[in-house]
Amino acid sequence: MIYKKQDPAPHLRQVVKSYWRVDSEGDKTITTQKIIPDGYPEIILHYGSHFEICLYKAWQPQALHLLAGQIKKHFFLRNTGAYGMIGIKLMPTALAKLFGFPMHALTDKVADFHEVVNGKFSELESIVCQSPESSQVFERIDSWFSSVSSKYQNDTSRVEQALQIIFESGGTRHIGELAVEVGISERQLERLFHQHVGISPKYYSRIIRFNKIFDLMQNQDPAWVQMALDSGHFDQSHFIKNFKAFTGAEPTSYLFNEENMANFFLHK
């Protein structure tokens, strides 16, 4: 199994969080994978067999080329054969900034991007599909993003400012304080996040606060009381409740070191 990540070119970091590749190396074993929210929308292009998704209660076939919005809870994927895929983890506002996409329309959805963006990704699709396993594929994707994002490189909108504060605080800043710091009302901040991110600033902060647990797990033993505080939770009870809401599991039973998609995506 191949799990690989790569950073974008420095000038694209306001648009792209990272690139990734997952490849079963020809293994056709059917396995079910849990996917956990991490706060970043994605473009995903499969070059092997398709997957099936259980986002609510029923399994459904997925398209090969996908656009995933903000997901508020864990869901499940299972392969249908040998698989390979290239993923582009985007910054939260990238789809809205680059393509004018209303992010609330994609919340809790993993959609066929041909049905969503009307051919805007056709060149990107061609780049990936022509040579998905090439060592240069991420550099070619970099070039494509450079061509479509150059005029947005210096964007400093209110929602961007708010997101930066959320990242820097690990999702611990009170929403009222956040609104004051960026110079707008809480209601205005809610509207901006609804349009440009897809979920409320409070819920987004909660996801980022939860994600910090995976950073902490890479650097220390799981002393749960201290970890609850270090990750910005009020107490251990609040920490456990939040962890279970996003993963469906207690932190003491979660397999942080298991090689799977959830841990690959959440480990920074």
C-alpha positions in Angstrom: 0.0 0.0 0.0 1.3 3.5 -0.9 0.4 6.5 1.2 2.2 9.6 0.0 1.8 13.3 0.7 3.5 16.3 -1.0 3.3 20.0 -0.2 2.3 22.5 -3.0 4.7 25.1 -4.3 5.1 27.9 -1.7 3.1 30.5 -3.7 0.1 28.1 -3.8 -0.3 27.6 0.0 -3.2 30.0 0.2 -5.1 27.7 -2.2 -3.7 24.2 -1.7 -3.1 22.5 1.6 -1.4 19.4 0.2 -1.5 16.7 -2.5 -1.8 13.0 -1.7 -1.7 9.6 -3.4 -3.2 6.3 -2.1 -2.6 3.2 -4.1 -3.3 -0.4 -3.3 -0.5 -1.6 -5.5 -2.8 -4.1 -7.3 -4.3 -5.6 -4.1 -8.0 -6.3 -4.8 -8.9 -7.1 -1.2 -12.2 -5.4 -0.3 -11.8 -3.3 2.9 -14.0 -0.7 4.6 -12.3 2.6 5.6 -13.5 5.2 8.0 -13.0 8.9 6.9 -13.0 11.6 9.6 -13.6 15.3 9.1 -10.5 17.4 8.9 -11.8 20.8 7.7 -10.5 20.8 4.1 -12.5 20.3 0.9 -10.9 18.0 -1.7 -10.7 17.2 -5.3 -10.2 13.4 -5.7 -9.4 11.6 -9.0 -9.4 7.8 -9.1 -7.3 5.9 -11.6 -8.2 2.4 -10.5 -11.5 0.9 -9.6 -14.3 3.0 -8.1 -15.3 3.1 -4.4 -18.6 2.9 -2.7 -19.6 5.4 0.0 -21.8 5.2 3.1 -22.3 8.8 4.0 -25.6 8.3 5.8 -27.0 4.8 6.2 -26.9 3.2 2.7 -24.0 2.2 0.5 -23.8 4.0 -2.9 -21.4 3.8 -5.8 -19.1 6.8 -6.2 -18.0 8.5 -9.4 -14.3 8.3 -10.3 -13.7 12.0 -10.1 -15.0 13.7 -7.0 -15.5 17.0 -5.2 -15.8 16.7 -1.4 -17.1 19.6 0.6 -16.9 20.2 4.4 -18.0 16.9 6.1 -19.4 17.2 9.6 -19.2 13.6 10.7 -17.3 10.4 9.9 -18.4 8.2 7.0 -17.3 5.0 5.3 -15.7 4.0 2.0 -15.0 0.6 0.5 -13.1 -0.3 -2.6 -14.5 -2.6 -5.3 -11.1 -3.8 -6.5 -7.5 -2.7 -6.9 -7.4 1.1 -6.6 -5.3 4.2 -6.9 -6.2 7.9 -6.4 -4.8 11.3 -6.4 -6.2 13.8 -4.0 -5.9 17.6 -3.7 -6.6 18.9 -0.2 -7.7 22.5 -0.7 -7.7 25.4 1.7 -11.2 26.0 3.1 -12.2 28.9 0.8 -10.3 27.8 -2.4 -13.3 26.5 -4.3 -15.3 29.7 -3.5 -12.4 32.0 -4.4 -11.3 30.3 -7.6 -14.6 29.2 -9.1 -17.3 31.2 -7.2 -18.7 27.9 -5.8 -21.2 28.3 -2.9 -19.7 26.0 -0.4 -22.9 25.4 1.6 -24.2 23.5 -1.5 -21.4 21.0 -1.0 -21.7 20.5 2.8 -21.8 16.8 3.8 -21.5 15.8 0.1 -19.0 13.9 -2.0 -20.1 14.7 -5.5 -19.2 13.8 -9.1 -17.3 17.0 -10.1 -18.6 16.8 -13.6 -22.0 17.5 -12.2 -20.9 20.4 -10.0 -18.3 22.6 -11.8 -19.3 22.3 -15.5 -16.0 21.3 -17.1 -13.8 23.7 -15.1 -11.6 20.8 -14.0 -11.2 19.2 -17.4 -7.6 20.2 -17.9 -6.8 19.0 -14.3 -8.5 15.7 -15.0 -6.4 15.3 -18.2 -3.2 16.0 -16.3 -3.9 13.3 -13.7 -5.5 10.7 -15.9 -2.6 10.8 -18.5 0.1 9.9 -16.0 -1.3 9.4 -12.5 1.7 7.4 -11.2 4.3 9.8 -12.6 6.7 11.3 -10.2 6.0 14.7 -11.8 2.2 14.6 -11.5 2.1 16.9 -8.5 4.3 19.4 -10.2 2.0 19.4 -13.2 -1.0 20.0 -10.8 1.0 22.8 -9.3 1.3 24.4 -12.7 -2.4 24.1 -13.3 -3.3 25.8 -10.0 -0.7 28.5 -10.7 -2.6 29.3 -13.9 -6.0 29.5 -12.3 -5.1 31.1 -9.0 -2.5 33.9 -9.6 -5.0 36.8 -9.1 -6.0 35.4 -5.7 -2.5 35.0 -4.1 -2.8 38.1 -2.0 -6.4 37.7 -0.8 -6.9 38.9 2.8 -10.7 38.8 3.1 -12.4 38.8 6.5 -13.2 35.1 6.2 -9.5 34.4 5.4 -8.5 36.5 8.5 -10.9 34.6 10.7 -9.6 31.2 9.4 -6.1 32.2 10.1 -7.0 33.0 13.7 -8.8 29.7 14.1 -5.7 27.8 12.8 -3.4 29.8 15.1 -5.5 29.3 18.1 -6.2 25.6 17.4 -9.9 26.3 17.2 -10.1 27.7 20.8 -11.1 31.3 20.0 -14.7 32.3 21.0 -16.7 33.2 18.0 -17.7 36.6 19.5 -14.0 37.4 19.9 -13.2 36.2 16.4 -15.8 38.5 14.9 -14.4 41.5 16.8 -10.9 40.7 15.7 -11.8 40.7 12.0 -14.1 43.8 12.4 -17.6 42.3 11.6 -20.6 41.1 13.5 -21.1 37.5 14.4 -24.0 37.3 12.0 -21.9 38.6 9.1 -19.2 36.1 10.1 -21.7 33.3 10.0 -22.9 34.4 6.5 -19.3 34.5 5.2 -18.6 31.0 6.5 -21.8 29.7 5.1 -20.9 30.9 1.6 -17.2 30.5 1.5 -16.5 27.6 3.8 -19.8 25.7 4.0 -20.2 25.4 7.8 -20.4 27.8 10.7 -17.2 29.3 12.3 -18.2 27.6 15.5 -18.4 24.1 13.9 -15.3 24.7 11.9 -13.4 25.7 15.0 -14.6 22.5 16.6 -13.2 20.4 13.8 -9.8 22.2 14.0 -9.8 21.7 17.8 -10.5 18.0 17.3 -7.8 17.7 14.7 -5.2 18.9 17.1 -5.5 15.6 19.0 -3.8 13.8 16.1 -0.9 16.3 16.2 -0.5 15.7 19.9 -0.6 12.0 19.6 2.5 12.1 17.4 4.5 13.9 20.0 3.4 12.5 23.4 1.8 9.5 25.2 -1.9 9.6 25.6 -2.3 11.2 29.1 -6.0 11.9 28.4 -6.7 14.6 31.0 -3.7 16.7 29.8 -4.4 16.0 26.2 -8.0 17.3 26.7 -6.6 20.6 27.9 -3.8 20.8 25.4 -6.3 20.4 22.5 -8.5 23.2 23.8 -11.3 21.2 25.4 -12.8 22.3 28.7 -12.3 19.0 30.4 -11.9 15.3 29.8 -15.6 14.7 29.5 -16.0 17.4 26.8 -12.9 16.0 25.0 -14.3 12.4 24.9 -17.7 13.6 23.7 -16.2 15.6 20.9 -13.8 12.8 19.9 -16.6 10.3 19.7 -18.9 12.6 17.8 -16.3 12.9 15.0 -14.8 9.4 15.0 -17.6 7.2 16.4 -15.1 5.7 18.9 -13.8 6.4 22.4 -10.2 7.9 22.3 -9.0 5.0 24.4 -10.1 2.5 21.8 -9.1 4.5 18.7 -6.1 3.0 16.8 -4.0 6.1 16.2 -1.1 4.1 14.8 -3.0 1.9 12.4 -2.2 2.3 8.7 -5.5 3.5 7.3 -6.9 6.4 5.3 -8.3 8.3 8.3 -4.9 8.4 10.1 -3.1 9.2 6.9 -5.3 12.2 6.2 -5.4 13.5 9.8 -1.6 13.2 10.6 0.1 16.4 9.5 
